[in-house]
Amino acid sequence: MALTLAAAVDDLLRRPTQGPGRLDMLARYCIEAFEREGLPDVRGGKANEVGIRGRGRQKDWDLAYVLAGKPRLLVSLKSILKNLAGAVPNRLDDLMGETANVQQLSPELVIGYAVVVDEAQDSLRHDGTTWADHFESNLRKIAIRRAPLWNQGLIEAAWLIRIDNRRPEGARISAALDVDAMGTAFFRALLDELHLREPTIRSNNASSS
């Protein structure tokens, strides 16, 4: 049976805040989603993270598609389950820093960012918007990396998964239909860019199916 996003969210909330492997089930969900969209063999999860060398340092990425010994697609998985006001600015800085680090050596990489945000911990900003809305708005500005716009620090796609931990298990995803649609768009946007940069991947997967 296919893993659901709701089950992955419930598993995340059961785990200690800083526990290792706390995003493993979300990684499994994403791997299955990529496979449904025609990209098998994506690696991920705590036991299968891929170390990618960057200009400044090597970093372990949550999901990676590797072909002929070279990474072609990377996805970073994160969660913000408390103190959105303090965490959101840091997450934006971290995201742009970690992507620029690997893009300096491998500008052709396709990079995605999926983050779970707990709206129960949200609050209003001075401009009247919420921190979750502010985060999503800024992610849209960053997730625009397409030819000829190859600026370092930008990414190809982002997915904000809004949840509310006060709800019962199985029903914690806010606006679940919208989140599912955004998830589908997220995976397809990454694959569209991957196929543009690596056309043989599409033909190889088509011939093996």
C-alpha positions, 0 to 999 in steps of 0.5 A: 500500500502506498504511503500517504502524506497524512501518515508521514506527518503523523509519524513526524509528530510522534518523534522527538523534536531533534530525533534522528530519522524524524523525516524518514517517512516523509522521505519515503513518501517523496521517493514513492511520489517520484517513482509514480511520476516516472523517476525510480531509484531516488535515494533518501532517508537517514540511513541513505542520505547522500553526501554532496561536495560543495564549494565550502563543505560537504553536506548530507542531502535528504533525497538524491537522484544519482546517475553514473556516479553523479548527483542530478537532483537533490531535495532538502526536507525540513520541518518548523514545528515551533517558534515560526517567528524565530525559525522562518528567517533562519530557514530562508538563509540556510536554504539559500546558503546550502543551495549556493554551496553545491551550485558553485561546483555543480550549477546543473543540479536540480534542487527542491525544498519541502518543508512541514510547517505547523500553523498551530505555532504561527503568529502575525507579523507587523505587516499583518501577514502570518509567518507561514504566509511570509515563508511561502511568499519568499519560497515562491521568489526563490523557486524560480531557477530556470534558464537563463536565470541561473543565479546561485541560491535559487532553487527549482521548486518548493513545497510548503506543507501546512499542518495543525498538530491540534487536529486528530491523527490522519487529519492534520494537513491543512487544506489537504486537497490544495497541499496534494495539488501543490505536491504534485506540481512540486514533483513534476516541476523538478522532473521537468527541469531534470529532463531538460538538463538530462534528456537521456533520463526520460528515454532510459526510464521510458524504455525500462517501463 
